[in-house]
Amino acid sequence: MPQYCCVPNCKNSKGVHTFPKDPILRKRWIVAIMRNEQQTGKLWQPGEHDRVCKDHFTNDVYTSTLLGERKRLKKDAVPSLFTLKKSVCPRRKLRRVFEASVNPVMLQNEENEVINEIVIDHSCVDVAVPVDCEPSQNHNVEIQCHLLSDINSKFSIENFCENPRAIKYYSGFNDYAHFMFFFNLLGPVVFDLNYKCSLLEPKDQLFLTLMKLRQAKEDLELSIFFKVSESTVSQLINVWINFLYFLLKEINIWPEKSIVQENMPSKFKSAFPTTRVVLDATEIPISKPQNVDAQSMTFSTYKNKNTLKTIIGCSPRGLVSYISDSYGGSVSDRQIIERSTLVNNNGMFESKDSIMADRGIMVQDIFASKNVFVNTPTMLKGKSQLEPEQVIHDRRIASKRIHVERVIGLGKTYKILKKDLPASKRALGSRIVFVCYMLSNFHPSIVNRLA
């Protein structure tokens, strides 16, 4: 059975795409198509067999396979090509085209049947679509006015008091109360930072910074959202990253041994009861430096690109308990640990404590003098295969060491750690990594007590 495009006045049945399952991206598709349902007064919802054809997507939203056999839509693709009927009245032409850019409906005019194809700027749609929108009976007029009013208004955390999903999306905090809890923890010094912006309240400055970290928004986009200049956005982000770094650095996140054992998951405790920390390395991509020496120091053969490398440690319960400084991607894990407080601070470990790490972190000799054992998977050392007891032991380590990988994944929900860090923010790379992983401690634990 052929499946036809659901866009008004389009009956194409070739190269059709299904609606995305992600609720936010699905809402953007629906708003972009803007089908009318005046009888019900509700926002149109696509059915099981509704599709959108390839004629409504630009070429840059497709990716090809390695062999170039077929194209696929990118994850964030939104339909943007629609047919519009030109207005006769020149005074209303500009207004109608602008309205079409945020609300791409089929504009009809009986006096002029000339059809023009335009590209919709769906960045406006991204701003305009709230997570929970409840259109009233006059569907087109109210949605359109709502979108225009959102674009003309300034972003503020107060706008999302009743929208926890939006706060979670933009900042990482569960809801408005959770955000304000963290803001109040920062103390009154937030009202007296070096760089003051009278156009934004301190909590909105924090919200702007979290949007930068969580969604890796461009400075230009944030300047449009918050109605300030691009240079102001850049200055605010620099000030707040430094402020959060030095403030959160004062928190002692290394827990006492009694606390670690009290909160240690039962299965972990039965297998490795002396574990104080689980270590692993993580790398974040950066833009390629212009300096040749900097390129060499930051190039990672593992990632095959320029990166910053950091050692992350977590407790058996999933708390981020150690964050090293960040170094160029060419440095080894051992070199980072040799320079870390794990070795130089004698008060962190007690006798007969143990560390759990990956096979690549070979630091047993460094901690041997402190009577601290390092649990790593067994190396073959010329053997063709391991003994059965060693295989079982390695599997037990792997099942528990996975906790730190999940913690690292939680930290990378702050997308700035996954996108190439630009040259303007490269100097703050180490502090950005520290702030993101400290913020992940304000999330619920990802490790079950029975794990």
C-alpha positions as CSV (number, residue, x, y, z in Angstrom):
1,M,0.0,0.0,0.0
2,P,1.6,3.3,-1.0
3,Q,2.1,5.9,1.7
4,Y,1.5,9.5,0.7
5,C,3.0,12.7,2.2
6,C,0.7,14.3,4.8
7,V,1.9,17.9,4.0
8,P,-1.0,19.9,2.6
9,N,-1.2,20.0,-1.2
10,C,1.6,17.3,-1.5
11,K,0.7,13.9,-2.7
12,N,4.1,12.5,-3.2
13,S,4.5,8.8,-2.3
14,K,8.2,8.3,-3.0
15,G,11.0,8.9,-0.5
16,V,8.8,9.4,2.5
17,H,10.0,9.6,6.1
18,T,8.2,8.5,9.3
19,F,7.7,11.0,12.2
20,P,10.4,10.8,14.9
21,K,9.7,9.2,18.2
22,D,11.5,11.9,20.2
23,P,8.6,14.1,21.6
24,I,10.3,17.4,21.2
25,L,11.6,16.7,17.6
26,R,8.1,15.3,16.8
27,K,6.5,18.5,18.0
28,R,8.8,20.5,15.8
29,W,7.8,18.5,12.7
30,I,4.1,19.0,13.5
31,V,4.5,22.7,13.9
32,A,6.6,22.9,10.7
33,I,3.8,21.1,8.8
34,M,1.0,23.0,10.5
35,R,-2.0,21.1,9.3
36,N,-5.4,22.7,10.2
37,E,-8.0,21.0,12.4
38,Q,-10.4,23.8,12.9
39,Q,-13.3,21.4,13.8
40,T,-11.6,19.9,16.8
41,G,-9.6,22.9,17.9
42,K,-6.6,20.7,18.8
43,L,-3.0,20.5,17.5
44,W,-3.0,17.9,14.6
45,Q,-1.3,14.6,15.5
46,P,0.1,12.3,12.9
47,G,-1.3,8.9,12.5
48,E,0.4,5.6,12.2
49,H,0.6,5.8,8.4
50,D,1.4,9.6,8.1
51,R,4.6,10.4,6.4
52,V,6.6,13.4,5.1
53,C,8.3,13.1,1.7
54,K,11.9,14.1,0.8
55,D,10.7,17.2,-1.1
56,H,10.3,19.0,2.2
57,F,13.9,18.5,3.4
58,T,17.0,20.4,2.3
59,N,20.1,18.4,1.1
60,D,22.2,19.3,4.1
61,V,20.0,17.4,6.6
62,Y,20.9,14.0,4.9
63,T,23.8,11.8,5.5
64,S,25.1,9.2,3.1
65,T,26.5,5.7,3.9
66,L,30.2,5.0,3.4
67,L,29.4,3.5,0.0
68,G,27.1,6.3,-0.9
69,E,24.3,3.9,-1.6
70,R,21.4,5.6,0.2
71,K,20.8,8.8,2.3
72,R,19.4,9.0,5.8
73,L,18.0,11.9,7.7
74,K,20.1,13.4,10.5
75,K,18.8,12.9,14.0
76,D,17.8,16.6,14.4
77,A,16.4,17.1,10.8
78,V,13.2,19.1,10.5
79,P,11.2,19.6,7.3
80,S,11.7,23.1,6.0
81,L,10.7,23.3,2.3
82,F,7.0,24.3,1.6
83,T,5.0,25.9,-1.1
84,L,3.6,29.4,-0.3
85,K,1.2,31.5,-2.3
86,K,2.4,35.0,-2.9
87,S,0.4,37.8,-1.4
88,V,-1.0,40.6,-3.6
89,C,-0.7,43.4,-1.0
90,P,3.0,44.6,-0.9
91,R,2.5,46.1,2.6
92,R,1.6,42.6,4.0
93,K,4.2,40.6,2.1
94,L,7.1,41.0,4.6
95,R,4.8,40.2,7.5
96,R,3.4,37.1,5.8
97,V,6.8,35.7,4.9
98,F,8.0,36.3,8.4
99,E,5.0,34.5,9.8
100,A,5.7,31.7,7.4
101,S,9.2,31.3,8.8
102,V,7.9,30.5,12.2
103,N,4.5,29.0,11.2
104,P,4.8,27.4,7.8
105,V,1.1,27.1,6.8
106,M,-0.2,27.2,3.3
107,L,-1.0,30.8,2.7
108,Q,-3.8,31.0,0.3
109,N,-4.8,33.9,-1.9
110,E,-7.5,33.5,-4.5
111,E,-6.4,36.6,-6.5
112,N,-2.9,35.3,-7.1
113,E,-2.0,31.7,-7.8
114,V,1.8,32.1,-8.2
115,I,3.6,29.5,-6.1
116,N,7.0,30.2,-4.6
117,E,9.2,27.8,-2.7
118,I,11.0,29.1,0.3
119,V,13.2,27.6,3.0
120,I,11.8,27.8,6.5
121,D,14.2,28.9,9.2
122,H,13.4,26.2,11.8
123,S,15.7,27.7,14.4
124,C,12.7,30.0,15.1
125,V,10.5,26.9,15.4
126,D,12.9,25.5,18.0
127,V,12.6,28.6,20.1
128,A,8.9,28.8,19.7
129,V,7.7,25.3,20.5
130,P,7.1,24.7,24.2
131,V,7.2,21.2,25.5
132,D,3.6,21.4,26.8
133,C,1.5,23.5,24.5
134,E,-2.3,23.5,24.7
135,P,-3.7,25.4,21.7
136,S,-7.2,26.8,22.1
137,Q,-10.1,26.6,19.6
138,N,-8.7,29.1,17.1
139,H,-5.8,26.9,16.2
140,N,-3.8,28.8,13.6
141,V,-4.2,32.3,15.1
142,E,-3.4,31.3,18.7
143,I,-0.4,29.1,17.9
144,Q,1.0,31.7,15.5
145,C,0.6,34.5,18.1
146,H,2.1,32.3,20.8
147,L,5.2,31.5,18.6
148,L,5.7,35.2,17.7
149,S,5.3,36.3,21.4
150,D,7.9,33.7,22.4
151,I,10.4,34.9,19.8
152,N,9.9,38.5,20.9
153,S,10.2,37.8,24.6
154,K,13.4,37.2,26.5
155,F,14.5,33.8,27.9
156,S,14.3,33.5,31.7
157,I,14.2,30.7,34.1
158,E,11.0,32.1,35.4
159,N,9.3,31.2,32.1
160,F,9.8,27.5,32.9
161,C,8.6,27.4,36.5
162,E,5.8,25.0,35.5
163,N,7.7,23.1,32.9
164,P,10.2,20.7,34.5
165,R,10.9,18.9,31.2
166,A,12.2,22.1,29.6
167,I,14.4,22.9,32.7
168,K,15.7,19.4,32.6
169,Y,16.5,19.8,28.9
170,Y,18.2,23.1,29.1
171,S,19.9,22.9,32.5
172,G,20.1,19.3,33.6
173,F,18.2,20.0,36.9
174,N,15.0,18.1,37.5
175,D,12.7,21.1,38.0
176,Y,12.6,24.8,39.0
177,A,12.9,24.0,42.7
178,H,16.0,21.9,42.0
179,F,17.5,24.7,40.0
180,M,16.8,27.3,42.7
181,F,18.3,24.9,45.3
182,F,21.6,24.9,43.5
183,F,21.4,28.7,42.8
184,N,20.9,29.4,46.5
185,L,23.8,27.2,47.4
186,L,26.1,29.5,45.5
187,G,25.5,32.2,48.1
188,P,25.1,36.0,47.9
189,V,28.4,36.4,46.0
190,V,26.5,35.7,42.7
191,F,25.2,39.3,43.0
192,D,28.7,40.7,43.1
193,L,30.7,39.0,40.3
194,N,33.4,40.8,38.4
195,Y,31.4,41.1,35.2
196,K,27.9,42.4,35.9
197,C,25.1,42.4,33.4
198,S,22.2,44.6,34.3
199,L,20.1,43.1,31.5
200,L,20.0,39.7,33.2
201,E,19.4,38.6,36.7
202,P,22.1,36.3,38.3
203,K,19.8,33.3,38.1
204,D,19.2,33.9,34.4
205,Q,23.0,34.3,33.9
206,L,23.4,30.9,35.5
207,F,20.6,29.5,33.3
208,L,22.4,30.9,30.2
209,T,25.7,29.2,31.3
210,L,23.9,25.9,32.0
211,M,22.3,26.1,28.5
212,K,25.8,26.5,27.1
213,L,27.1,23.5,29.0
214,R,24.0,21.2,28.7
215,Q,23.1,21.8,25.0
216,A,26.4,23.3,23.7
217,K,24.4,26.3,22.3
218,E,26.3,28.8,20.2
219,D,27.0,32.2,21.7
220,L,25.0,33.9,18.9
221,E,21.9,31.7,19.6
222,L,22.1,32.5,23.3
223,S,22.4,36.2,22.5
224,I,19.1,35.9,20.5
225,F,17.4,34.0,23.3
226,F,18.4,36.3,26.1
227,K,18.3,39.6,24.1
228,V,21.9,40.6,24.8
229,S,25.0,41.0,22.6
230,E,27.1,38.0,21.6
231,S,30.2,39.5,23.4
232,T,28.1,39.8,26.6
233,V,27.2,36.1,26.3
234,S,30.9,35.2,25.9
235,Q,31.9,37.3,28.9
236,L,29.1,35.9,31.1
237,I,30.0,32.3,30.3
238,N,33.7,32.9,31.0
239,V,33.0,34.6,34.3
240,W,30.5,32.0,35.4
241,I,32.7,29.0,34.4
242,N,35.5,30.4,36.5
243,F,33.2,31.3,39.4
244,L,31.6,27.8,39.5
245,Y,35.1,26.2,39.2
246,F,36.6,28.0,42.1
247,L,33.5,27.7,44.2
248,L,32.9,24.0,43.6
249,K,36.6,23.3,44.0
250,E,36.1,24.2,47.7
251,I,33.9,21.2,48.2
252,N,35.7,18.1,49.4
253,I,34.1,15.4,47.3
254,W,36.5,12.6,48.5
255,P,34.3,10.7,51.0
256,E,35.6,9.1,54.2
257,K,36.2,5.3,54.2
258,S,33.3,4.7,56.6
259,I,30.9,6.6,54.3
260,V,32.1,4.6,51.2
261,Q,31.6,1.3,52.9
262,E,28.3,2.3,54.4
263,N,26.8,3.2,51.0
264,M,28.6,0.5,49.0
265,P,26.2,-1.7,46.9
266,S,25.8,-5.1,48.5
267,K,27.2,-7.1,45.5
268,F,30.2,-4.7,45.2
269,K,30.9,-5.1,48.9
270,S,30.8,-8.9,48.8
271,A,33.4,-9.0,45.9
272,F,35.6,-5.9,46.5
273,P,35.0,-4.6,50.0
274,T,38.2,-2.5,50.3
275,T,37.6,-0.4,47.1
276,R,37.8,3.4,47.7
277,V,37.6,4.6,44.1
278,V,37.0,3.4,40.6
279,L,39.2,5.2,38.0
280,D,38.9,5.6,34.3
281,A,40.1,8.1,31.7
282,T,37.9,10.2,29.4
283,E,38.6,12.5,26.5
284,I,36.8,15.5,25.1
285,P,37.3,16.7,21.5
286,I,38.8,20.2,20.9
287,S,39.2,22.2,17.7
288,K,42.6,21.7,16.1
289,P,45.1,24.2,17.5
290,Q,47.1,26.4,15.0
291,N,50.4,25.9,16.8
292,V,52.2,22.8,15.7
293,D,53.5,21.9,19.2
294,A,50.0,22.3,20.6
295,Q,48.7,20.0,17.9
296,S,51.2,17.3,18.8
297,M,50.5,17.6,22.6
298,T,46.7,17.4,22.2
299,F,46.5,14.7,19.5
300,S,45.1,11.4,20.7
301,T,46.0,8.3,18.8
302,Y,43.0,6.5,20.5
303,K,40.5,9.1,19.3
304,N,42.4,10.0,16.2
305,K,41.8,13.7,16.9
306,N,42.9,16.6,19.2
307,T,41.5,16.1,22.7
308,L,41.8,16.9,26.4
309,K,42.2,13.9,28.7
310,T,41.0,13.7,32.3
311,I,41.0,11.0,34.9
312,I,37.6,10.6,36.6
313,G,37.1,8.6,39.8
314,C,33.8,7.5,41.4
315,S,32.9,5.8,44.6
316,P,31.3,2.3,44.4
317,R,28.0,4.0,44.9
318,G,28.4,6.2,41.8
319,L,29.5,9.5,43.4
320,V,32.1,11.5,41.4
321,S,34.8,11.6,44.0
322,Y,37.9,12.6,42.0
323,I,38.4,14.8,38.9
324,S,42.0,15.4,37.7
325,D,43.2,18.3,35.8
326,S,42.9,18.0,32.0
327,Y,45.9,17.4,29.8
328,G,46.6,17.1,26.1
329,G,45.3,13.9,24.5
330,S,48.9,12.6,23.9
331,V,49.6,12.2,27.6
332,S,49.3,8.7,29.2
333,D,47.0,7.7,32.0
334,R,50.0,7.0,34.2
335,Q,51.5,10.4,33.7
336,I,48.2,12.1,34.8
337,I,48.0,9.9,38.0
338,E,51.7,10.6,38.8
339,R,50.8,14.4,38.9
340,S,47.6,13.9,40.7
341,T,46.6,14.3,44.3
342,L,45.8,10.6,44.5
343,V,49.6,10.1,44.8
344,N,50.7,13.3,46.4
345,N,48.0,13.6,49.0
346,N,48.8,11.0,51.7
347,G,45.5,11.5,53.5
348,M,43.3,10.1,50.7
349,F,44.0,6.4,51.2
350,E,44.5,4.2,54.2
351,S,46.6,1.1,54.4
352,K,45.0,-2.0,52.6
353,D,42.6,0.2,50.6
354,S,42.2,-0.7,47.0
355,I,41.7,1.1,43.6
356,M,39.8,-0.4,40.7
357,A,40.9,0.6,37.2
358,D,41.0,-0.4,33.6
359,R,43.8,-2.6,32.2
360,G,45.5,0.4,30.6
361,I,46.0,2.2,33.9
362,M,49.2,0.4,35.1
363,V,50.0,2.2,38.3
364,Q,50.4,-0.7,40.8
365,D,54.0,0.2,41.6
366,I,53.1,3.8,42.4
367,F,50.6,2.8,45.1
368,A,52.5,-0.2,46.4
369,S,54.6,1.9,48.7
370,K,51.3,3.1,50.3
371,N,50.1,-0.4,50.8
372,V,47.2,0.3,48.4
373,F,46.3,-2.4,45.9
374,V,45.2,-1.7,42.3
375,N,42.6,-4.0,40.9
376,T,42.9,-4.3,37.1
377,P,42.1,-7.0,34.6
378,T,44.9,-9.5,34.2
379,M,47.5,-9.0,31.5
380,L,48.4,-12.0,29.2
381,K,52.1,-11.3,29.5
382,G,53.0,-13.7,26.7
383,K,50.4,-16.3,27.5
384,S,48.0,-17.6,24.8
385,Q,45.1,-17.5,27.2
386,L,44.2,-16.9,30.9
387,E,43.5,-19.4,33.6
388,P,39.8,-20.0,34.4
389,E,40.2,-18.4,37.8
390,Q,41.7,-15.3,36.2
391,V,38.9,-15.1,33.6
392,I,36.3,-15.2,36.4
393,H,38.1,-12.6,38.4
394,D,38.4,-10.3,35.4
395,R,34.7,-10.6,34.7
396,R,33.9,-9.6,38.3
397,I,36.1,-6.5,37.9
398,A,34.5,-5.6,34.6
399,S,31.0,-5.9,36.1
400,K,31.9,-3.4,38.8
401,R,34.2,-1.1,36.8
402,I,31.3,-0.4,34.5
403,H,30.0,2.0,37.2
404,V,32.7,4.6,36.3
405,E,31.9,4.4,32.6
406,R,28.2,5.0,33.4
407,V,29.2,8.0,35.5
408,I,31.4,9.3,32.7
409,G,28.4,8.9,30.4
410,L,26.3,10.9,32.8
411,G,28.8,13.7,32.8
412,K,28.7,13.8,29.0
413,T,25.0,14.5,29.0
414,Y,26.5,18.0,29.1
415,K,26.9,18.2,25.3
416,I,29.7,20.7,25.5
417,L,31.9,17.7,26.4
418,K,31.0,15.9,23.2
419,K,31.2,18.8,20.7
420,D,34.6,20.2,19.6
421,L,35.6,22.8,22.1
422,P,36.3,26.0,20.2
423,A,39.5,27.9,20.4
424,S,37.9,30.7,22.4
425,K,37.0,28.2,25.2
426,R,40.0,25.9,25.0
427,A,41.8,27.7,27.8
428,L,38.8,26.9,30.1
429,G,38.7,23.3,29.0
430,S,39.9,21.8,32.2
431,R,37.5,23.9,34.3
432,I,34.6,23.1,32.0
433,V,35.2,19.4,32.5
434,F,35.4,19.9,36.3
435,V,32.2,21.9,36.4
436,C,30.2,19.4,34.3
437,Y,31.2,16.4,36.4
438,M,30.6,18.3,39.6
439,L,27.1,19.2,38.4
440,S,26.5,15.5,37.6
441,N,26.7,14.9,41.4
442,F,23.5,16.8,41.7
443,H,21.7,14.2,39.6
444,P,20.3,11.0,41.2
445,S,22.7,8.1,41.6
446,I,22.8,5.8,38.6
447,V,24.1,2.9,40.7
448,N,21.6,0.7,42.4
449,R,22.2,-0.2,46.0
450,L,22.1,-3.9,45.1
451,A,24.4,-3.6,42.0
